[in-house]
Amino acid sequence: MATLKAEKIKKYFGQRKVLSNVNLQLENGELYVLFGPNGSGKTTFTLIISSLLKPTEGLVTFENKDIYKQDASYRKKVGLLTHSTFLYENLTGFENLKFYGALYGILDIKRRIDELSLLFEIETRMNESVRNFSRGMKQRLSIIRTLIHNPEVILMDEPYTGLDEIGVQILEGQLSNYRKSGKVIFMTTHNLLRGYGIATRIGILSRGRILFESDKKKIERNELNEIYRRLIRNETF
């Protein structure tokens, strides 16, 4: 049974259509990667299934319940990474995570912060002001913020942004562990090589429509590259 399900999602901003009849099912223990160029609607769709943005038409359910009617309880189960880090520049890394941990009611927050900061190899920087962090360090801290409450649903929009090779390897290792533990994981990227490597299921979004979808085991990476180029080219010209 699908844990997170989006049905016939449409989204308009004024007269501009951003999403058109998008349907998607996300299962427990699955890592779904949605590919697409900039402006394809990936961020908008991610925000909709997080419940931070409502669709113009359509329904999103989690465990067969409308996510917009269980707003607060659903959001506590979701870890969301977007283009914005949601970090407070004037606070230290530790203070940022302590703040978010308190929002989720985490009791032993120091232990959790120590655990994740060590995993993401930023434990020596946690008492520094975030304004002094590099873009990659902020991304690592924001990923920890996303995972701090051990969410049931992990939604990541372009998570590779700003990460160096070590950061990418750490992220992918942790996402693989979360998938094996039965989490629902959804991420967007325009990086076909990285996304294909970690996915269990893939989709291609262009101009607000999912044009292709497949289990990864049914398609080779070179074949995916060719399909992606062909579909995006046909949509562009």
Residue pairs with C-beta under 8 A, 6 or more apart in sequence:
2 25
2 26
2 27
3 26
3 27
3 28
3 62
3 63
3 153
3 184
4 25
4 26
4 49
4 60
4 61
4 62
4 153
4 184
4 186
5 24
5 25
5 26
5 60
5 61
5 62
6 22
6 23
6 24
6 25
6 45
6 48
6 49
6 58
6 59
6 60
7 23
7 58
7 59
7 60
7 61
8 21
8 22
8 23
8 57
8 58
8 59
9 19
9 21
9 22
9 23
9 45
9 48
9 55
9 57
9 58
9 60
10 17
10 19
10 20
10 21
10 22
10 55
10 56
10 57
10 58
11 17
11 18
11 19
11 41
11 44
11 45
11 48
11 53
11 55
11 56
11 208
12 18
12 56
17 208
18 41
18 44
18 208
19 41
19 44
19 45
19 48
19 55
19 208
19 209
20 207
20 208
20 209
21 58
21 209
22 41
22 45
22 58
22 205
22 208
22 209
22 210
23 210
24 32
24 45
24 49
24 203
24 210
26 32
26 153
26 184
26 185
26 186
27 184
28 182
28 183
28 184
29 179
29 180
29 181
29 182
29 183
30 179
30 184
30 185
30 200
30 201
31 175
31 176
31 179
31 185
31 186
31 187
31 198
31 199
31 200
31 201
32 185
32 186
32 187
32 199
32 200
32 201
32 202
32 203
33 187
33 188
33 189
33 195
33 196
33 198
33 199
33 201
33 202
33 203
34 42
34 45
34 186
34 187
34 188
34 189
34 202
34 203
34 204
34 205
34 210
35 188
35 189
35 190
35 192
35 195
35 202
35 203
35 204
35 205
35 228
36 42
36 188
36 190
36 204
36 205
36 206
37 190
37 206
37 232
38 190
40 205
40 206
40 207
40 208
41 205
41 207
41 208
42 157
42 158
42 188
42 205
43 82
43 83
43 157
43 158
43 188
44 53
45 188
45 205
46 80
46 82
46 155
46 156
46 157
46 186
46 188
47 53
47 82
48 54
48 55
48 60
49 60
49 67
49 155
49 186
50 75
50 78
50 80
50 155
51 60
51 67
51 68
51 71
51 74
51 75
51 78
52 80
54 68
59 66
60 66
60 67
60 68
61 67
62 70
62 74
62 77
62 153
65 74
67 74
76 104
76 149
77 151
77 152
77 153
78 151
78 152
78 153
78 154
78 155
79 146
79 147
79 148
79 149
79 151
79 153
79 154
79 155
80 146
80 155
80 156
81 142
81 143
81 146
81 155
81 156
81 157
81 159
82 157
83 157
83 158
83 161
85 138
85 139
85 141
85 142
85 145
86 142
86 145
87 96
87 130
87 138
87 141
87 142
87 145
88 95
88 96
88 99
88 130
89 129
89 130
89 131
90 129
90 130
90 131
91 99
91 129
91 130
92 126
92 127
92 128
92 129
92 130
93 117
93 122
93 125
93 126
93 127
93 128
93 130
93 133
93 141
94 113
94 117
94 126
94 127
96 130
96 141
96 145
97 109
97 113
97 116
97 117
97 126
97 141
97 144
97 145
97 148
98 109
98 110
98 113
100 145
100 148
100 149
101 109
101 112
101 113
101 148
101 149
102 109
104 148
104 149
106 112
106 148
106 149
112 148
113 126
113 144
113 148
114 123
116 144
116 147
116 148
117 123
117 126
117 144
119 170
119 174
120 140
120 141
120 143
120 144
120 167
120 170
121 140
121 166
121 170
122 137
122 140
122 141
122 144
125 133
125 137
130 138
130 141
133 141
134 162
135 162
136 162
136 163
136 164
136 167
138 162
139 159
139 161
139 162
139 163
139 167
140 163
140 167
140 170
143 156
143 159
143 171
146 154
146 156
147 154
147 174
147 178
151 183
152 183
152 184
153 183
153 184
153 185
153 186
154 175
154 178
154 183
154 184
154 185
154 186
154 187
155 186
155 187
156 185
156 186
156 187
156 188
157 187
157 188
158 188
158 189
158 190
159 171
159 187
159 189
160 168
160 171
160 189
160 191
160 194
163 171
168 194
172 194
172 197
172 198
175 185
175 187
175 198
176 198
178 185
179 185
179 200
187 195
188 205
189 195
192 221
192 224
192 225
192 228
193 221
195 202
196 202
196 216
196 221
196 224
199 216
200 215
200 216
201 213
201 214
201 215
201 216
202 213
202 214
202 216
202 219
202 224
203 210
203 212
203 213
203 214
204 210
204 211
204 212
204 213
204 227
204 228
204 231
204 232
205 211
206 231
206 232
206 235
207 235
211 231
211 235
212 227
212 228
212 231
219 227
